Amino acid sequence: MASEFVVGWELMFHSVSEDVKTKEDILITLIHWVLIKSRFRCIGLGDDSTFTVDEPGSELLPKGWNTKSTYAIKYTLDSQLFILRGLLVDEEFILNLVRVADKNVSTLTLRHNDVVKATQGSLEMLVPTHTELFNTMKNEMIVPLIKTSSKEATTQTANVRVSNQSPNLLGRSPSADIESQRSRYADPFGVGSSDVNPFAPPGHGNIFDPFNRDPLRPFPDPGQGIPGGLPSYLVPLCRGAVPPGARFDPFAPPDLLPRPSRPRFPPDSDHLPPPGYDDMFM
């Protein structure tokens, strides 16, 4: 692989050797060829995100690739756009490879004076450690972006498979239905909903069924207030005299009323009378 890389780089370098002026140019030719050997194709200069998916690209560096103080070269791989940037900062040359679709970036920083020994000659003369540099460029700049791209594609495929499952037409789980049934009496906005649709849960509405008692809403005792209560044979007949949940005020002297299990707190209907309630003409 190393010999093939060297032969291919020398053929490519021969086409741009007249344009090479600096050590940074040598590093750009090396990373360019590493990208080409990794199936990338060069489609031009610039750092804009415009490109044509079916553009074939080239294995050669585009014209004018080193005419500016910074480098910006565009590549494609598997219909995705990548931008190679190069910038010299003091004694270090910084290389960035950006995957434009998600702005994922890999970076490599090199001391160009230590890596590159000359600007003309064979690869062994220019970069004595070219084999190690080739592996570093590939492992630190290219492999991370290709791996994350493959991982994201696998995740998207898994998400599509999950979304193909049959949806819950009710838009809720069975456990949520059970919970809603348990808390149906605690919903302050559900008051009167059963009167609109008598057959909807929890049922009844304005249809009174004296034989379908709800333990959460027991009937009041119709014998409250009557000394001794009602005779046993009248209790079943009077059990439905007060609808479920209706306000029932027993009528009898207070000392004859059974003590309620729960104290009743004001305001009561008699505690807040309207103004002028005792006016006979009201």
C-alpha positions as CSV (number, residue, x, y, z in Angstrom):
1,M,0.0,0.0,0.0
2,A,2.9,2.4,0.8
3,S,4.5,1.9,-2.6
4,E,1.2,2.5,-4.4
5,F,0.6,5.6,-2.3
6,V,4.1,6.9,-3.2
7,V,3.8,6.2,-6.9
8,G,0.3,7.8,-7.1
9,W,1.4,10.9,-5.1
10,E,4.5,11.4,-7.4
11,L,2.3,11.3,-10.5
12,M,-0.1,13.8,-9.0
13,F,2.7,16.0,-7.6
14,H,4.3,16.1,-11.0
15,S,1.2,17.9,-12.3
16,V,1.4,20.7,-9.7
17,S,5.1,20.8,-8.9
18,E,5.5,24.1,-10.7
19,D,2.9,25.7,-8.4
20,V,4.5,24.4,-5.1
21,K,6.3,27.2,-3.2
22,T,6.0,26.4,0.5
23,K,6.2,23.5,2.9
24,E,2.4,24.0,3.6
25,D,1.9,23.3,-0.1
26,I,3.6,19.9,0.3
27,L,1.4,19.0,3.3
28,I,-1.7,20.0,1.2
29,T,-0.6,17.7,-1.6
30,L,-0.2,14.8,0.9
31,I,-3.6,15.2,2.6
32,H,-5.2,15.6,-0.8
33,W,-3.7,12.3,-2.0
34,V,-4.7,10.6,1.3
35,L,-8.3,11.7,0.6
36,I,-8.2,10.5,-3.0
37,K,-6.9,7.1,-1.8
38,S,-9.9,7.0,0.6
39,R,-12.4,7.3,-2.3
40,F,-12.9,11.1,-2.0
41,R,-13.1,13.2,-5.2
42,C,-12.1,16.8,-5.5
43,I,-14.8,19.1,-7.0
44,G,-13.2,22.6,-6.7
45,L,-12.2,25.4,-4.4
46,G,-14.1,27.4,-1.8
47,D,-15.9,26.8,1.5
48,D,-19.5,27.3,0.3
49,S,-22.0,24.4,0.6
50,T,-23.1,24.4,-3.0
51,F,-22.4,21.3,-5.1
52,T,-23.9,18.8,-7.5
53,V,-24.5,15.3,-6.2
54,D,-23.7,13.7,-9.5
55,E,-20.6,15.7,-10.1
56,P,-17.8,13.2,-11.0
57,G,-14.9,15.1,-9.4
58,S,-11.2,14.6,-10.0
59,E,-8.1,13.1,-8.5
60,L,-6.1,16.2,-9.3
61,L,-5.9,19.5,-7.3
62,P,-7.9,22.3,-8.9
63,K,-6.2,25.3,-10.6
64,G,-5.4,28.0,-8.1
65,W,-5.4,25.7,-5.1
66,N,-2.5,27.6,-3.4
67,T,-2.9,31.1,-4.6
68,K,-4.4,32.4,-1.3
69,S,-3.0,32.7,2.2
70,T,-5.4,29.9,3.4
71,Y,-6.5,26.7,1.8
72,A,-10.1,25.7,1.1
73,I,-10.8,22.7,-1.2
74,K,-14.1,20.9,-1.7
75,Y,-14.5,17.1,-1.9
76,T,-17.3,14.6,-2.1
77,L,-17.8,11.1,-0.8
78,D,-21.0,9.0,-1.0
79,S,-23.0,12.1,-2.1
80,Q,-21.8,14.1,0.9
81,L,-19.8,17.3,0.7
82,F,-16.5,17.8,2.6
83,I,-14.3,20.9,2.9
84,L,-10.6,20.7,3.6
85,R,-9.1,23.9,5.2
86,G,-5.5,24.7,5.9
87,L,-4.2,27.6,8.0
88,L,-0.7,28.5,9.1
89,V,-0.5,29.8,12.7
90,D,3.0,30.7,13.9
91,E,5.0,27.5,13.6
92,E,2.1,25.1,13.2
93,F,0.0,24.2,10.2
94,I,-3.6,23.4,11.1
95,L,-5.7,21.1,8.9
96,N,-9.5,20.8,9.2
97,L,-11.8,18.4,7.4
98,V,-15.4,19.4,7.7
99,R,-18.4,17.3,6.8
100,V,-20.8,20.0,5.7
101,A,-24.1,18.1,6.3
102,D,-23.7,18.1,10.1
103,K,-20.7,20.4,10.6
104,N,-18.7,17.5,12.0
105,V,-14.9,18.4,12.0
106,S,-11.7,16.5,12.4
107,T,-8.5,18.4,13.0
108,L,-4.8,17.7,12.7
109,T,-2.0,20.1,13.8
110,L,1.5,19.7,12.3
111,R,4.8,21.5,12.8
112,H,5.5,22.0,9.2
113,N,9.2,22.8,9.5
114,D,9.8,19.6,11.4
115,V,7.8,17.4,9.0
116,V,8.7,18.8,5.7
117,K,12.4,19.1,4.9
118,A,12.3,20.5,1.3
119,T,9.9,21.7,-1.4
120,Q,11.4,19.8,-4.4
121,G,12.6,16.3,-4.9
122,S,11.3,12.8,-4.2
123,L,8.8,12.1,-1.4
124,E,11.6,10.5,0.7
125,M,13.5,13.8,0.5
126,L,10.5,16.0,1.1
127,V,8.9,14.1,4.0
128,P,11.2,11.4,5.4
129,T,8.4,10.2,7.7
130,H,5.8,10.2,5.0
131,T,4.6,6.6,5.9
132,E,3.8,7.7,9.5
133,L,2.3,10.9,8.3
134,F,0.1,9.1,5.8
135,N,-1.3,6.9,8.6
136,T,-1.8,9.8,11.0
137,M,-3.7,11.8,8.4
138,K,-6.0,8.9,7.6
139,N,-6.6,7.8,11.2
140,E,-7.1,11.3,12.7
141,M,-8.9,13.1,9.9
142,I,-10.7,10.7,7.6
143,V,-11.6,7.6,9.7
144,P,-13.5,9.5,12.4
145,L,-15.7,11.3,9.9
146,I,-16.4,8.1,7.9
147,K,-17.2,6.1,11.1
148,T,-19.6,8.7,12.5
149,S,-21.3,8.9,9.1
150,S,-21.8,5.1,9.0
151,K,-23.1,5.1,12.6
152,E,-25.7,7.8,11.9
153,A,-26.9,6.0,8.8
154,T,-27.4,2.8,10.9
155,T,-29.3,4.8,13.5
156,Q,-31.5,6.4,11.0
157,T,-32.3,3.0,9.5
158,A,-33.2,1.7,12.9
159,N,-35.5,4.6,13.6
160,V,-37.3,4.0,10.3
161,R,-37.9,0.4,11.2
162,V,-39.4,1.4,14.6
163,S,-41.6,4.0,13.0
164,N,-43.1,1.3,10.6
165,Q,-44.7,-0.5,13.6
166,S,-48.5,-0.3,13.8
167,P,-49.4,2.9,15.7
168,N,-51.8,3.0,18.6
169,L,-55.0,4.3,17.0
170,L,-56.2,5.6,20.3
171,G,-53.0,7.6,20.7
172,R,-52.5,6.3,24.3
173,S,-51.4,3.1,26.1
174,P,-53.7,0.7,27.9
175,S,-52.1,1.8,31.2
176,A,-53.0,5.4,30.4
177,D,-56.6,4.4,29.9
178,I,-56.7,2.6,33.2
179,E,-55.2,5.6,35.0
180,S,-57.7,7.9,33.3
181,Q,-60.6,5.8,34.5
182,R,-59.2,5.9,38.1
183,S,-58.9,9.7,38.1
184,R,-62.0,10.5,36.1
185,Y,-63.7,12.0,39.2
186,A,-60.8,14.2,40.0
187,D,-61.0,16.1,36.6
188,P,-62.6,19.5,37.3
189,F,-63.0,20.0,33.6
190,G,-64.9,16.8,33.1
191,V,-68.0,17.9,35.0
192,G,-71.1,17.4,32.9
193,S,-69.3,15.4,30.2
194,S,-71.5,12.4,30.9
195,D,-74.6,14.5,30.4
196,V,-73.5,15.3,26.9
197,N,-72.9,11.7,26.1
198,P,-74.7,9.4,28.6
199,F,-73.1,6.3,27.2
200,A,-69.5,7.5,27.5
201,P,-67.3,6.5,30.4
202,P,-68.0,6.7,33.3
203,G,-71.6,6.3,32.1
204,H,-74.9,7.2,33.6
205,G,-75.2,10.9,32.8
206,N,-78.8,11.9,33.1
207,I,-79.8,8.2,32.8
208,F,-80.3,7.0,36.3
209,D,-79.7,3.4,37.1
210,P,-80.6,2.7,40.8
211,F,-79.2,-0.9,40.5
212,N,-75.7,0.1,39.3
213,R,-74.1,1.7,42.3
214,D,-70.8,3.3,42.2
215,P,-68.7,2.8,45.4
216,L,-67.0,6.1,44.8
217,R,-70.4,8.0,44.9
218,P,-72.6,6.2,47.4
219,F,-76.3,7.1,47.8
220,P,-77.3,9.2,50.8
221,D,-79.4,7.4,53.4
222,P,-83.0,8.4,52.6
223,G,-83.9,7.7,56.2
224,Q,-81.7,10.5,57.6
225,G,-83.8,12.8,59.8
226,I,-86.6,10.4,60.4
227,P,-86.7,9.2,64.1
228,G,-85.8,5.5,64.0
229,G,-85.1,5.7,60.3
230,L,-87.3,4.2,57.6
231,P,-88.8,0.7,57.9
232,S,-86.7,-1.9,56.3
233,Y,-89.3,-2.6,53.7
234,L,-89.2,1.0,52.5
235,V,-85.5,1.4,52.3
236,P,-85.1,-0.4,48.9
237,L,-88.0,1.6,47.5
238,C,-86.6,5.0,48.6
239,R,-82.9,4.2,47.9
240,G,-83.1,5.9,44.6
241,A,-85.0,9.0,45.8
242,V,-81.7,11.0,45.8
243,P,-79.7,10.7,42.5
244,P,-76.0,9.9,42.9
245,G,-73.9,12.9,43.8
246,A,-76.9,15.2,44.4
247,R,-76.9,17.5,47.4
248,F,-79.1,16.0,50.1
249,D,-80.0,18.0,53.3
250,P,-81.8,15.8,55.8
251,F,-84.8,17.5,57.4
252,A,-85.3,16.9,61.1
253,P,-84.4,18.4,64.5
254,P,-80.6,18.6,64.8
255,D,-80.4,16.3,67.8
256,L,-82.1,13.6,65.8
257,L,-79.7,13.7,62.8
258,P,-76.9,11.2,62.7
259,R,-73.4,12.7,63.0
260,P,-71.9,12.9,59.5
261,S,-68.7,10.9,58.8
262,R,-67.2,14.1,57.3
263,P,-67.7,17.6,58.7
264,R,-69.4,20.0,56.3
265,F,-67.6,23.3,56.0
266,P,-69.1,26.7,55.0
267,P,-70.0,28.3,52.7
268,D,-73.3,26.5,52.6
269,S,-76.3,27.6,50.5
270,D,-77.7,29.4,53.6
271,H,-74.4,31.0,54.7
272,L,-74.1,33.4,51.7
273,P,-77.7,34.6,50.9
274,P,-78.0,37.1,48.1
275,P,-78.7,40.8,48.9
276,G,-82.4,41.3,49.7
277,Y,-83.1,37.6,50.0
278,D,-85.8,38.3,52.7
279,D,-87.6,40.7,50.4
280,M,-91.0,39.2,49.6
281,F,-91.0,41.0,46.2
282,M,-87.7,39.6,45.1
